[in-house]
Amino acid sequence: KLKIAAAPAVSKTGDYLAYSINKRGKEFDIWCVAMPPVGSEVAAYEYLLDKAVPLAQTVDSRQTLHAEAWNPDGSQLLVSISQGASDTRFAVVDVKVGLESRGLAGLELLPIEGNTPF
């Protein structure tokens, strides 16, 4: 059974919902689903998470990804990458690239001091 690991992040445009999910044991990936239009019937939200696709994945089982915040136009998502209890890096996911590659591309570390690959 899939378990949402943290509160979902809805894009500021209301187009997408992103969430961290534990789907392979210890690994947390970011999944994304298109939101129904505002004013949709409640039925449009039924099975919403079943329609989700990977947005960002990690190949290292020691790392967890968590959706943090969307940019204003909904084209990028800030993601924290954790390894262990206190070691965290920050990256940005290009939503279009991430969705088209099913989470295999589009994740780039932010170019800030100390934000180096694990």
Biopython code that builds the backbone (N, CA, C, O; Angstrom):
import numpy as np
from Bio.PDB.StructureBuilder import StructureBuilder

atoms = [
    (1, "LYS", "N", (0.843, -1.179, 0.000)),
    (1, "LYS", "CA", (0.000, 0.000, 0.000)),
    (1, "LYS", "C", (0.885, 1.238, 0.000)),
    (1, "LYS", "O", (1.902, 1.279, 0.692)),
    (2, "LEU", "N", (0.496, 2.251, -0.779)),
    (2, "LEU", "CA", (1.248, 3.494, -0.855)),
    (2, "LEU", "C", (0.930, 4.367, 0.348)),
    (2, "LEU", "O", (-0.206, 4.409, 0.819)),
    (3, "LYS", "N", (1.954, 5.064, 0.838)),
    (3, "LYS", "CA", (1.775, 5.927, 1.993)),
    (3, "LYS", "C", (2.326, 7.309, 1.678)),
    (3, "LYS", "O", (3.513, 7.452, 1.382)),
    (4, "ILE", "N", (1.475, 8.329, 1.738)),
    (4, "ILE", "CA", (1.943, 9.697, 1.540)),
    (4, "ILE", "C", (2.746, 10.080, 2.768)),
    (4, "ILE", "O", (2.276, 9.954, 3.899)),
    (5, "ALA", "N", (3.971, 10.554, 2.531)),
    (5, "ALA", "CA", (4.907, 10.789, 3.621)),
    (5, "ALA", "C", (4.777, 12.156, 4.267)),
    (5, "ALA", "O", (5.151, 12.317, 5.429)),
    (6, "ALA", "N", (4.268, 13.129, 3.566)),
    (6, "ALA", "CA", (4.164, 14.486, 4.109)),
    (6, "ALA", "C", (2.992, 15.187, 3.441)),
    (6, "ALA", "O", (2.380, 14.658, 2.513)),
    (7, "ALA", "N", (2.692, 16.369, 3.921)),
    (7, "ALA", "CA", (1.582, 17.131, 3.345)),
    (7, "ALA", "C", (1.832, 17.404, 1.864)),
    (7, "ALA", "O", (2.935, 17.807, 1.493)),
    (8, "PRO", "N", (0.836, 17.194, 1.022)),
    (8, "PRO", "CA", (0.995, 17.472, -0.409)),
    (8, "PRO", "C", (1.209, 18.962, -0.666)),
    (8, "PRO", "O", (0.780, 19.803, 0.123)),
    (9, "ALA", "N", (1.872, 19.280, -1.768)),
    (9, "ALA", "CA", (2.109, 20.666, -2.173)),
    (9, "ALA", "C", (1.309, 20.933, -3.435)),
    (9, "ALA", "O", (1.549, 20.305, -4.466)),
    (10, "VAL", "N", (0.358, 21.861, -3.366)),
    (10, "VAL", "CA", (-0.449, 22.237, -4.531)),
    (10, "VAL", "C", (0.232, 23.420, -5.197)),
    (10, "VAL", "O", (0.602, 24.387, -4.532)),
    (11, "SER", "N", (0.399, 23.341, -6.525)),
    (11, "SER", "CA", (1.048, 24.436, -7.255)),
    (11, "SER", "C", (0.244, 25.716, -7.074)),
    (11, "SER", "O", (-0.970, 25.675, -6.874)),
    (12, "LYS", "N", (0.928, 26.849, -7.144)),
    (12, "LYS", "CA", (0.268, 28.145, -6.953)),
    (12, "LYS", "C", (-0.755, 28.431, -8.041)),
    (12, "LYS", "O", (-1.660, 29.245, -7.854)),
    (13, "THR", "N", (-0.609, 27.760, -9.179)),
    (13, "THR", "CA", (-1.586, 27.920, -10.246)),
    (13, "THR", "C", (-2.768, 26.967, -10.063)),
    (13, "THR", "O", (-3.780, 27.087, -10.754)),
    (14, "GLY", "N", (-2.634, 26.019, -9.129)),
    (14, "GLY", "CA", (-3.698, 25.059, -8.872)),
    (14, "GLY", "C", (-3.764, 23.930, -9.875)),
    (14, "GLY", "O", (-4.720, 23.155, -9.867)),
    (15, "ASP", "N", (-2.753, 23.818, -10.754)),
    (15, "ASP", "CA", (-2.768, 22.800, -11.796)),
    (15, "ASP", "C", (-2.311, 21.429, -11.312)),
    (15, "ASP", "O", (-2.809, 20.403, -11.775)),
    (16, "TYR", "N", (-1.355, 21.414, -10.370)),
    (16, "TYR", "CA", (-0.734, 20.158, -9.952)),
    (16, "TYR", "C", (-0.715, 20.003, -8.441)),
    (16, "TYR", "O", (-0.684, 20.977, -7.689)),
    (17, "LEU", "N", (-0.734, 18.759, -8.030)),
    (17, "LEU", "CA", (-0.539, 18.365, -6.644)),
    (17, "LEU", "C", (0.686, 17.463, -6.638)),
    (17, "LEU", "O", (0.732, 16.483, -7.381)),
    (18, "ALA", "N", (1.676, 17.777, -5.812)),
    (18, "ALA", "CA", (2.882, 16.951, -5.714)),
    (18, "ALA", "C", (2.985, 16.443, -4.285)),
    (18, "ALA", "O", (2.615, 17.139, -3.340)),
    (19, "TYR", "N", (3.486, 15.235, -4.138)),
    (19, "TYR", "CA", (3.630, 14.673, -2.805)),
    (19, "TYR", "C", (4.753, 13.650, -2.781)),
    (19, "TYR", "O", (5.097, 13.048, -3.798)),
    (20, "SER", "N", (5.315, 13.471, -1.594)),
    (20, "SER", "CA", (6.335, 12.452, -1.383)),
    (20, "SER", "C", (5.617, 11.158, -1.048)),
    (20, "SER", "O", (4.620, 11.154, -0.326)),
    (21, "ILE", "N", (6.128, 10.074, -1.573)),
    (21, "ILE", "CA", (5.468, 8.802, -1.325)),
    (21, "ILE", "C", (6.494, 7.702, -1.112)),
    (21, "ILE", "O", (7.519, 7.644, -1.791)),
    (22, "ASN", "N", (6.202, 6.844, -0.166)),
    (22, "ASN", "CA", (7.056, 5.701, 0.115)),
    (22, "ASN", "C", (6.491, 4.532, -0.676)),
    (22, "ASN", "O", (5.522, 3.897, -0.261)),
    (23, "LYS", "N", (7.110, 4.255, -1.823)),
    (23, "LYS", "CA", (6.566, 3.196, -2.676)),
    (23, "LYS", "C", (7.497, 2.005, -2.859)),
    (23, "LYS", "O", (7.090, 0.972, -3.390)),
    (24, "ARG", "N", (8.742, 2.145, -2.422)),
    (24, "ARG", "CA", (9.683, 1.042, -2.614)),
    (24, "ARG", "C", (10.405, 0.714, -1.303)),
    (24, "ARG", "O", (11.622, 0.535, -1.292)),
    (25, "GLY", "N", (9.668, 0.637, -0.224)),
    (25, "GLY", "CA", (10.318, 0.349, 1.037)),
    (25, "GLY", "C", (10.778, 1.619, 1.713)),
    (25, "GLY", "O", (9.957, 2.375, 2.234)),
    (26, "LYS", "N", (12.078, 1.868, 1.715)),
    (26, "LYS", "CA", (12.621, 3.027, 2.413)),
    (26, "LYS", "C", (12.733, 4.264, 1.538)),
    (26, "LYS", "O", (13.020, 5.345, 2.051)),
    (27, "GLU", "N", (12.521, 4.145, 0.262)),
    (27, "GLU", "CA", (12.752, 5.265, -0.644)),
    (27, "GLU", "C", (11.517, 6.134, -0.802)),
    (27, "GLU", "O", (10.396, 5.636, -0.904)),
    (28, "PHE", "N", (11.739, 7.436, -0.819)),
    (28, "PHE", "CA", (10.657, 8.389, -1.019)),
    (28, "PHE", "C", (10.901, 9.116, -2.326)),
    (28, "PHE", "O", (11.976, 9.675, -2.539)),
    (29, "ASP", "N", (9.924, 9.111, -3.188)),
    (29, "ASP", "CA", (9.997, 9.789, -4.472)),
    (29, "ASP", "C", (8.898, 10.847, -4.507)),
    (29, "ASP", "O", (7.988, 10.834, -3.679)),
    (30, "ILE", "N", (8.988, 11.756, -5.466)),
    (30, "ILE", "CA", (7.964, 12.783, -5.646)),
    (30, "ILE", "C", (7.042, 12.339, -6.778)),
    (30, "ILE", "O", (7.501, 12.014, -7.873)),
    (31, "TRP", "N", (5.762, 12.329, -6.508)),
    (31, "TRP", "CA", (4.756, 12.010, -7.510)),
    (31, "TRP", "C", (3.904, 13.241, -7.748)),
    (31, "TRP", "O", (3.821, 14.116, -6.886)),
    (32, "CYS", "N", (3.279, 13.316, -8.894)),
    (32, "CYS", "CA", (2.526, 14.506, -9.283)),
    (32, "CYS", "C", (1.261, 14.085, -10.023)),
    (32, "CYS", "O", (1.249, 13.100, -10.762)),
    (33, "VAL", "N", (0.212, 14.849, -9.808)),
    (33, "VAL", "CA", (-1.042, 14.565, -10.499)),
    (33, "VAL", "C", (-1.682, 15.900, -10.889)),
    (33, "VAL", "O", (-1.604, 16.880, -10.149)),
    (34, "ALA", "N", (-2.311, 15.918, -12.056)),
    (34, "ALA", "CA", (-3.040, 17.106, -12.505)),
    (34, "ALA", "C", (-4.311, 17.236, -11.680)),
    (34, "ALA", "O", (-5.033, 16.260, -11.477)),
    (35, "MET", "N", (-4.576, 18.433, -11.214)),
    (35, "MET", "CA", (-5.765, 18.693, -10.411)),
    (35, "MET", "C", (-6.980, 18.895, -11.313)),
    (35, "MET", "O", (-6.854, 19.459, -12.400)),
    (36, "PRO", "N", (-8.153, 18.442, -10.873)),
    (36, "PRO", "CA", (-9.377, 18.733, -11.630)),
    (36, "PRO", "C", (-9.632, 20.241, -11.626)),
    (36, "PRO", "O", (-9.199, 20.930, -10.703)),
    (37, "PRO", "N", (-10.321, 20.760, -12.630)),
    (37, "PRO", "CA", (-10.616, 22.195, -12.670)),
    (37, "PRO", "C", (-11.418, 22.643, -11.438)),
    (37, "PRO", "O", (-12.199, 21.872, -10.881)),
    (38, "VAL", "N", (-11.214, 23.881, -11.032)),
    (38, "VAL", "CA", (-11.958, 24.437, -9.904)),
    (38, "VAL", "C", (-13.447, 24.328, -10.188)),
    (38, "VAL", "O", (-13.895, 24.597, -11.302)),
    (39, "GLY", "N", (-14.202, 23.939, -9.191)),
    (39, "GLY", "CA", (-15.643, 23.788, -9.350)),
    (39, "GLY", "C", (-16.065, 22.404, -9.824)),
    (39, "GLY", "O", (-17.250, 22.161, -10.053)),
    (40, "SER", "N", (-15.105, 21.495, -9.972)),
    (40, "SER", "CA", (-15.428, 20.131, -10.411)),
    (40, "SER", "C", (-16.249, 19.414, -9.354)),
    (40, "SER", "O", (-16.205, 19.744, -8.169)),
    (41, "GLU", "N", (-16.980, 18.447, -9.807)),
    (41, "GLU", "CA", (-17.748, 17.605, -8.899)),
    (41, "GLU", "C", (-16.785, 16.842, -7.990)),
    (41, "GLU", "O", (-15.638, 16.595, -8.362)),
    (42, "VAL", "N", (-17.244, 16.478, -6.829)),
    (42, "VAL", "CA", (-16.428, 15.711, -5.892)),
    (42, "VAL", "C", (-15.926, 14.428, -6.543)),
    (42, "VAL", "O", (-14.830, 13.963, -6.227)),
    (43, "ALA", "N", (-16.708, 13.854, -7.443)),
    (43, "ALA", "CA", (-16.319, 12.613, -8.121)),
    (43, "ALA", "C", (-15.030, 12.786, -8.916)),
    (43, "ALA", "O", (-14.310, 11.811, -9.130)),
    (44, "ALA", "N", (-14.722, 14.004, -9.357)),
    (44, "ALA", "CA", (-13.500, 14.239, -10.128)),
    (44, "ALA", "C", (-12.261, 14.019, -9.272)),
    (44, "ALA", "O", (-11.180, 13.758, -9.799)),
    (45, "TYR", "N", (-12.414, 14.125, -7.945)),
    (45, "TYR", "CA", (-11.291, 13.937, -7.030)),
    (45, "TYR", "C", (-11.127, 12.479, -6.590)),
    (45, "TYR", "O", (-10.103, 12.097, -6.024)),
    (46, "GLU", "N", (-12.160, 11.675, -6.862)),
    (46, "GLU", "CA", (-12.098, 10.268, -6.494)),
    (46, "GLU", "C", (-11.007, 9.579, -7.304)),
    (46, "GLU", "O", (-10.917, 9.765, -8.517)),
    (47, "TYR", "N", (-10.194, 8.797, -6.643)),
    (47, "TYR", "CA", (-9.081, 8.068, -7.261)),
    (47, "TYR", "C", (-8.043, 9.004, -7.879)),
    (47, "TYR", "O", (-7.309, 8.604, -8.782)),
    (48, "LEU", "N", (-7.978, 10.252, -7.396)),
    (48, "LEU", "CA", (-7.031, 11.233, -7.923)),
    (48, "LEU", "C", (-5.597, 10.714, -7.827)),
    (48, "LEU", "O", (-4.840, 10.816, -8.792)),
    (49, "LEU", "N", (-5.216, 10.160, -6.676)),
    (49, "LEU", "CA", (-3.841, 9.697, -6.490)),
    (49, "LEU", "C", (-3.504, 8.504, -7.380)),
    (49, "LEU", "O", (-2.335, 8.265, -7.681)),
    (50, "ASP", "N", (-4.527, 7.752, -7.805)),
    (50, "ASP", "CA", (-4.279, 6.631, -8.715)),
    (50, "ASP", "C", (-3.815, 7.112, -10.093)),
    (50, "ASP", "O", (-3.225, 6.344, -10.853)),
    (51, "LYS", "N", (-4.080, 8.375, -10.412)),
    (51, "LYS", "CA", (-3.704, 8.939, -11.710)),
    (51, "LYS", "C", (-2.327, 9.607, -11.683)),
    (51, "LYS", "O", (-1.868, 10.124, -12.701)),
    (52, "ALA", "N", (-1.675, 9.599, -10.534)),
    (52, "ALA", "CA", (-0.384, 10.274, -10.376)),
    (52, "ALA", "C", (0.724, 9.548, -11.126)),
    (52, "ALA", "O", (0.679, 8.334, -11.326)),
    (53, "VAL", "N", (1.723, 10.329, -11.535)),
    (53, "VAL", "CA", (2.904, 9.782, -12.216)),
    (53, "VAL", "C", (4.148, 10.318, -11.506)),
    (53, "VAL", "O", (4.088, 11.359, -10.852)),
    (54, "PRO", "N", (5.282, 9.608, -11.633)),
    (54, "PRO", "CA", (6.508, 10.084, -10.981)),
    (54, "PRO", "C", (6.955, 11.426, -11.549)),
    (54, "PRO", "O", (6.909, 11.651, -12.758)),
    (55, "LEU", "N", (7.388, 12.313, -10.652)),
    (55, "LEU", "CA", (7.929, 13.606, -11.051)),
    (55, "LEU", "C", (9.435, 13.656, -10.797)),
    (55, "LEU", "O", (10.175, 14.248, -11.582)),
    (56, "ALA", "N", (9.890, 13.043, -9.714)),
    (56, "ALA", "CA", (11.320, 13.002, -9.388)),
    (56, "ALA", "C", (11.594, 11.735, -8.592)),
    (56, "ALA", "O", (10.842, 11.379, -7.685)),
    (57, "GLN", "N", (12.677, 11.067, -8.943)),
    (57, "GLN", "CA", (13.055, 9.835, -8.256)),
    (57, "GLN", "C", (14.529, 9.880, -7.887)),
    (57, "GLN", "O", (15.320, 10.593, -8.504)),
    (58, "THR", "N", (14.875, 9.116, -6.881)),
    (58, "THR", "CA", (16.273, 8.956, -6.512)),
    (58, "THR", "C", (16.670, 7.498, -6.732)),
    (58, "THR", "O", (15.871, 6.589, -6.505)),
    (59, "VAL", "N", (17.886, 7.285, -7.166)),
    (59, "VAL", "CA", (18.359, 5.914, -7.381)),
    (59, "VAL", "C", (19.057, 5.382, -6.140)),
    (59, "VAL", "O", (19.360, 4.192, -6.063)),
    (60, "ASP", "N", (19.316, 6.256, -5.164)),
    (60, "ASP", "CA", (20.010, 5.878, -3.938)),
    (60, "ASP", "C", (18.971, 5.617, -2.845)),
    (60, "ASP", "O", (18.254, 6.534, -2.443)),
    (61, "SER", "N", (18.886, 4.398, -2.370)),
    (61, "SER", "CA", (17.871, 4.035, -1.383)),
    (61, "SER", "C", (18.074, 4.726, -0.042)),
    (61, "SER", "O", (17.190, 4.675, 0.812)),
    (62, "ARG", "N", (19.218, 5.372, 0.162)),
    (62, "ARG", "CA", (19.457, 6.095, 1.419)),
    (62, "ARG", "C", (18.910, 7.505, 1.374)),
    (62, "ARG", "O", (18.898, 8.193, 2.395)),
    (63, "GLN", "N", (18.461, 7.950, 0.220)),
    (63, "GLN", "CA", (17.982, 9.321, 0.065)),
    (63, "GLN", "C", (16.464, 9.374, 0.013)),
    (63, "GLN", "O", (15.812, 8.470, -0.509)),
    (64, "THR", "N", (15.914, 10.451, 0.566)),
    (64, "THR", "CA", (14.474, 10.686, 0.490)),
    (64, "THR", "C", (14.243, 12.055, -0.142)),
    (64, "THR", "O", (14.986, 13.001, 0.115)),
    (65, "LEU", "N", (13.219, 12.148, -0.959)),
    (65, "LEU", "CA", (12.846, 13.394, -1.622)),
    (65, "LEU", "C", (11.531, 13.894, -1.031)),
    (65, "LEU", "O", (10.612, 13.115, -0.779)),
    (66, "HIS", "N", (11.459, 15.200, -0.818)),
    (66, "HIS", "CA", (10.234, 15.790, -0.285)),
    (66, "HIS", "C", (9.897, 17.056, -1.055)),
    (66, "HIS", "O", (10.759, 17.908, -1.271)),
    (67, "ALA", "N", (8.638, 17.178, -1.467)),
    (67, "ALA", "CA", (8.157, 18.394, -2.140)),
    (67, "ALA", "C", (8.119, 19.519, -1.112)),
    (67, "ALA", "O", (7.556, 19.364, -0.029)),
    (68, "GLU", "N", (8.728, 20.664, -1.465)),
    (68, "GLU", "CA", (8.782, 21.794, -0.537)),
    (68, "GLU", "C", (7.904, 22.958, -0.979)),
    (68, "GLU", "O", (7.019, 23.376, -0.232)),
    (69, "ALA", "N", (8.129, 23.487, -2.173)),
    (69, "ALA", "CA", (7.371, 24.664, -2.624)),
    (69, "ALA", "C", (7.421, 24.780, -4.140)),
    (69, "ALA", "O", (8.387, 24.359, -4.777)),
    (70, "TRP", "N", (6.373, 25.353, -4.705)),
    (70, "TRP", "CA", (6.284, 25.586, -6.144)),
    (70, "TRP", "C", (6.737, 26.999, -6.474)),
    (70, "TRP", "O", (6.609, 27.905, -5.651)),
    (71, "ASN", "N", (7.272, 27.189, -7.690)),
    (71, "ASN", "CA", (7.521, 28.557, -8.143)),
    (71, "ASN", "C", (6.168, 29.141, -8.586)),
    (71, "ASN", "O", (5.213, 28.388, -8.776)),
    (72, "PRO", "N", (6.071, 30.471, -8.754)),
    (72, "PRO", "CA", (4.771, 31.095, -9.034)),
    (72, "PRO", "C", (4.026, 30.569, -10.259)),
    (72, "PRO", "O", (2.797, 30.501, -10.235)),
    (73, "ASP", "N", (4.731, 30.195, -11.330)),
    (73, "ASP", "CA", (4.004, 29.746, -12.525)),
    (73, "ASP", "C", (3.797, 28.229, -12.585)),
    (73, "ASP", "O", (3.246, 27.723, -13.562)),
    (74, "GLY", "N", (4.225, 27.510, -11.567)),
    (74, "GLY", "CA", (3.999, 26.065, -11.510)),
    (74, "GLY", "C", (4.888, 25.237, -12.412)),
    (74, "GLY", "O", (4.625, 24.053, -12.621)),
    (75, "SER", "N", (5.941, 25.841, -12.954)),
    (75, "SER", "CA", (6.809, 25.090, -13.866)),
    (75, "SER", "C", (7.962, 24.379, -13.152)),
    (75, "SER", "O", (8.605, 23.504, -13.730)),
    (76, "GLN", "N", (8.220, 24.752, -11.905)),
    (76, "GLN", "CA", (9.297, 24.136, -11.143)),
    (76, "GLN", "C", (8.848, 23.884, -9.715)),
    (76, "GLN", "O", (8.003, 24.596, -9.174)),
    (77, "LEU", "N", (9.432, 22.856, -9.118)),
    (77, "LEU", "CA", (9.135, 22.488, -7.735)),
    (77, "LEU", "C", (10.442, 22.400, -6.967)),
    (77, "LEU", "O", (11.375, 21.728, -7.405)),
    (78, "LEU", "N", (10.517, 23.072, -5.827)),
    (78, "LEU", "CA", (11.669, 22.966, -4.942)),
    (78, "LEU", "C", (11.548, 21.668, -4.165)),
    (78, "LEU", "O", (10.496, 21.366, -3.601)),
    (79, "VAL", "N", (12.636, 20.898, -4.138)),
    (79, "VAL", "CA", (12.648, 19.594, -3.498)),
    (79, "VAL", "C", (13.806, 19.528, -2.513)),
    (79, "VAL", "O", (14.908, 19.985, -2.818)),
    (80, "SER", "N", (13.565, 18.962, -1.332)),
    (80, "SER", "CA", (14.676, 18.694, -0.420)),
    (80, "SER", "C", (15.053, 17.227, -0.580)),
    (80, "SER", "O", (14.190, 16.360, -0.714)),
    (81, "ILE", "N", (16.360, 16.966, -0.564)),
    (81, "ILE", "CA", (16.892, 15.610, -0.674)),
    (81, "ILE", "C", (17.615, 15.326, 0.636)),
    (81, "ILE", "O", (18.606, 15.985, 0.951)),
    (82, "SER", "N", (17.137, 14.370, 1.387)),
    (82, "SER", "CA", (17.740, 14.051, 2.678)),
    (82, "SER", "C", (18.443, 12.714, 2.634)),
    (82, "SER", "O", (18.017, 11.776, 1.959)),
    (83, "GLN", "N", (19.533, 12.657, 3.375)),
    (83, "GLN", "CA", (20.254, 11.398, 3.545)),
    (83, "GLN", "C", (20.668, 11.366, 5.013)),
    (83, "GLN", "O", (21.547, 12.118, 5.433)),
    (84, "GLY", "N", (20.043, 10.509, 5.776)),
    (84, "GLY", "CA", (20.293, 10.503, 7.211)),
    (84, "GLY", "C", (19.420, 11.543, 7.896)),
    (84, "GLY", "O", (18.575, 12.181, 7.269)),
    (85, "ALA", "N", (19.642, 11.698, 9.189)),
    (85, "ALA", "CA", (18.785, 12.570, 9.990)),
    (85, "ALA", "C", (19.045, 14.059, 9.781)),
    (85, "ALA", "O", (18.127, 14.865, 9.937)),
    (86, "SER", "N", (20.274, 14.446, 9.432)),
    (86, "SER", "CA", (20.562, 15.875, 9.388)),
    (86, "SER", "C", (21.281, 16.345, 8.127)),
    (86, "SER", "O", (21.742, 17.485, 8.086)),
    (87, "ASP", "N", (21.389, 15.523, 7.120)),
    (87, "ASP", "CA", (22.106, 15.903, 5.901)),
    (87, "ASP", "C", (21.104, 16.123, 4.775)),
    (87, "ASP", "O", (20.506, 15.171, 4.274)),
    (88, "THR", "N", (20.922, 17.385, 4.376)),
    (88, "THR", "CA", (19.913, 17.734, 3.375)),
    (88, "THR", "C", (20.503, 18.615, 2.283)),
    (88, "THR", "O", (21.347, 19.471, 2.549)),
    (89, "ARG", "N", (20.053, 18.398, 1.056)),
    (89, "ARG", "CA", (20.406, 19.221, -0.089)),
    (89, "ARG", "C", (19.103, 19.727, -0.704)),
    (89, "ARG", "O", (18.030, 19.184, -0.441)),
    (90, "PHE", "N", (19.209, 20.780, -1.531)),
    (90, "PHE", "CA", (18.024, 21.316, -2.191)),
    (90, "PHE", "C", (18.202, 21.272, -3.701)),
    (90, "PHE", "O", (19.279, 21.547, -4.229)),
    (91, "ALA", "N", (17.121, 20.920, -4.375)),
    (91, "ALA", "CA", (17.134, 20.820, -5.830)),
    (91, "ALA", "C", (15.834, 21.394, -6.374)),
    (91, "ALA", "O", (14.870, 21.622, -5.642)),
    (92, "VAL", "N", (15.842, 21.617, -7.674)),
    (92, "VAL", "CA", (14.652, 22.081, -8.374)),
    (92, "VAL", "C", (14.306, 21.047, -9.432)),
    (92, "VAL", "O", (15.188, 20.521, -10.111)),
    (93, "VAL", "N", (13.023, 20.760, -9.566)),
    (93, "VAL", "CA", (12.548, 19.852, -10.609)),
    (93, "VAL", "C", (11.837, 20.675, -11.662)),
    (93, "VAL", "O", (10.928, 21.441, -11.344)),
    (94, "ASP", "N", (12.242, 20.524, -12.915)),
    (94, "ASP", "CA", (11.512, 21.096, -14.035)),
    (94, "ASP", "C", (10.309, 20.175, -14.252)),
    (94, "ASP", "O", (10.471, 19.015, -14.632)),
    (95, "VAL", "N", (9.119, 20.689, -14.011)),
    (95, "VAL", "CA", (7.917, 19.849, -14.025)),
    (95, "VAL", "C", (7.697, 19.178, -15.376)),
    (95, "VAL", "O", (7.407, 17.983, -15.423)),
    (96, "LYS", "N", (7.827, 19.908, -16.461)),
    (96, "LYS", "CA", (7.605, 19.331, -17.795)),
    (96, "LYS", "C", (8.583, 18.178, -18.052)),
    (96, "LYS", "O", (8.174, 17.095, -18.468)),
    (97, "VAL", "N", (9.872, 18.416, -17.803)),
    (97, "VAL", "CA", (10.890, 17.379, -18.025)),
    (97, "VAL", "C", (10.669, 16.203, -17.079)),
    (97, "VAL", "O", (10.756, 15.046, -17.490)),
    (98, "GLY", "N", (10.384, 16.497, -15.821)),
    (98, "GLY", "CA", (10.161, 15.442, -14.840)),
    (98, "GLY", "C", (8.996, 14.540, -15.202)),
    (98, "GLY", "O", (9.100, 13.316, -15.115)),
    (99, "LEU", "N", (7.885, 15.144, -15.606)),
    (99, "LEU", "CA", (6.710, 14.338, -15.975)),
    (99, "LEU", "C", (6.948, 13.535, -17.253)),
    (99, "LEU", "O", (6.574, 12.365, -17.335)),
    (100, "GLU", "N", (7.576, 14.170, -18.253)),
    (100, "GLU", "CA", (7.827, 13.463, -19.521)),
    (100, "GLU", "C", (8.776, 12.284, -19.341)),
    (100, "GLU", "O", (8.665, 11.285, -20.051)),
    (101, "SER", "N", (9.711, 12.395, -18.395)),
    (101, "SER", "CA", (10.691, 11.312, -18.175)),
    (101, "SER", "C", (10.266, 10.358, -17.065)),
    (101, "SER", "O", (11.019, 9.458, -16.694)),
    (102, "ARG", "N", (9.070, 10.553, -16.538)),
    (102, "ARG", "CA", (8.562, 9.755, -15.414)),
    (102, "ARG", "C", (9.516, 9.817, -14.224)),
    (102, "ARG", "O", (9.760, 8.817, -13.549)),
    (103, "GLY", "N", (10.044, 11.006, -13.986)),
    (103, "GLY", "CA", (10.882, 11.248, -12.820)),
    (103, "GLY", "C", (12.349, 10.944, -12.987)),
    (103, "GLY", "O", (13.114, 11.058, -12.029)),
    (104, "LEU", "N", (12.760, 10.560, -14.174)),
    (104, "LEU", "CA", (14.153, 10.165, -14.384)),
    (104, "LEU", "C", (15.050, 11.327, -14.797)),
    (104, "LEU", "O", (16.271, 11.171, -14.844)),
    (105, "ALA", "N", (14.473, 12.487, -15.098)),
    (105, "ALA", "CA", (15.258, 13.656, -15.505)),
    (105, "ALA", "C", (14.598, 14.912, -14.948)),
    (105, "ALA", "O", (13.462, 14.870, -14.475)),
    (106, "GLY", "N", (15.314, 16.020, -15.008)),
    (106, "GLY", "CA", (14.748, 17.298, -14.607)),
    (106, "GLY", "C", (15.067, 17.731, -13.193)),
    (106, "GLY", "O", (14.696, 18.838, -12.803)),
    (107, "LEU", "N", (15.753, 16.889, -12.393)),
    (107, "LEU", "CA", (16.103, 17.235, -11.019)),
    (107, "LEU", "C", (17.530, 17.771, -10.995)),
    (107, "LEU", "O", (18.467, 17.056, -11.350)),
    (108, "GLU", "N", (17.703, 19.033, -10.576)),
    (108, "GLU", "CA", (19.031, 19.652, -10.537)),
    (108, "GLU", "C", (19.266, 20.319, -9.192)),
    (108, "GLU", "O", (18.401, 21.033, -8.685)),
    (109, "LEU", "N", (20.447, 20.083, -8.612)),
    (109, "LEU", "CA", (20.808, 20.726, -7.355)),
    (109, "LEU", "C", (20.887, 22.230, -7.547)),
    (109, "LEU", "O", (21.325, 22.702, -8.596)),
    (110, "LEU", "N", (20.465, 22.984, -6.544)),
    (110, "LEU", "CA", (20.577, 24.436, -6.596)),
    (110, "LEU", "C", (22.039, 24.830, -6.443)),
    (110, "LEU", "O", (22.755, 24.233, -5.640)),
    (111, "PRO", "N", (22.494, 25.823, -7.197)),
    (111, "PRO", "CA", (23.897, 26.238, -7.130)),
    (111, "PRO", "C", (24.156, 27.183, -5.957)),
    (111, "PRO", "O", (24.435, 28.366, -6.152)),
    (112, "ILE", "N", (24.060, 26.647, -4.732)),
    (112, "ILE", "CA", (24.347, 27.441, -3.539)),
    (112, "ILE", "C", (25.456, 26.772, -2.753)),
    (112, "ILE", "O", (25.662, 25.564, -2.867)),
    (113, "GLU", "N", (26.171, 27.550, -1.958)),
    (113, "GLU", "CA", (27.313, 27.049, -1.209)),
    (113, "GLU", "C", (26.917, 25.888, -0.296)),
    (113, "GLU", "O", (25.924, 25.962, 0.428)),
    (114, "GLY", "N", (27.700, 24.830, -0.345)),
    (114, "GLY", "CA", (27.460, 23.656, 0.497)),
    (114, "GLY", "C", (26.418, 22.703, -0.025)),
    (114, "GLY", "O", (26.158, 21.674, 0.598)),
    (115, "ASN", "N", (25.816, 23.017, -1.148)),
    (115, "ASN", "CA", (24.754, 22.178, -1.720)),
    (115, "ASN", "C", (25.350, 21.273, -2.797)),
    (115, "ASN", "O", (24.977, 21.348, -3.968)),
    (116, "THR", "N", (26.274, 20.426, -2.382)),
    (116, "THR", "CA", (26.990, 19.540, -3.296)),
    (116, "THR", "C", (26.367, 18.159, -3.279)),
    (116, "THR", "O", (25.672, 17.815, -2.323)),
    (117, "PRO", "N", (26.599, 17.350, -4.321)),
    (117, "PRO", "CA", (26.053, 15.987, -4.326)),
    (117, "PRO", "C", (26.539, 15.190, -3.118)),
    (117, "PRO", "O", (27.626, 15.440, -2.596)),
    (118, "PHE", "N", (25.740, 14.247, -2.687)),
    (118, "PHE", "CA", (26.134, 13.373, -1.560)),
    (118, "PHE", "C", (27.297, 12.521, -1.958)),
    (118, "PHE", "O", (27.779, 11.720, -1.157)),
]
sb = StructureBuilder()
sb.init_structure("model")
sb.init_model(0)
sb.init_chain("A")
sb.init_seg("    ")
for serial, (resi, resn, name, xyz) in enumerate(atoms, 1):
    if name == "N":
        sb.init_residue(resn, " ", resi, " ")
    sb.init_atom(name, np.array(xyz, "f"), 0.0, 1.0, " ", f" {name:<3s}", serial, name[0])
structure = sb.get_structure()
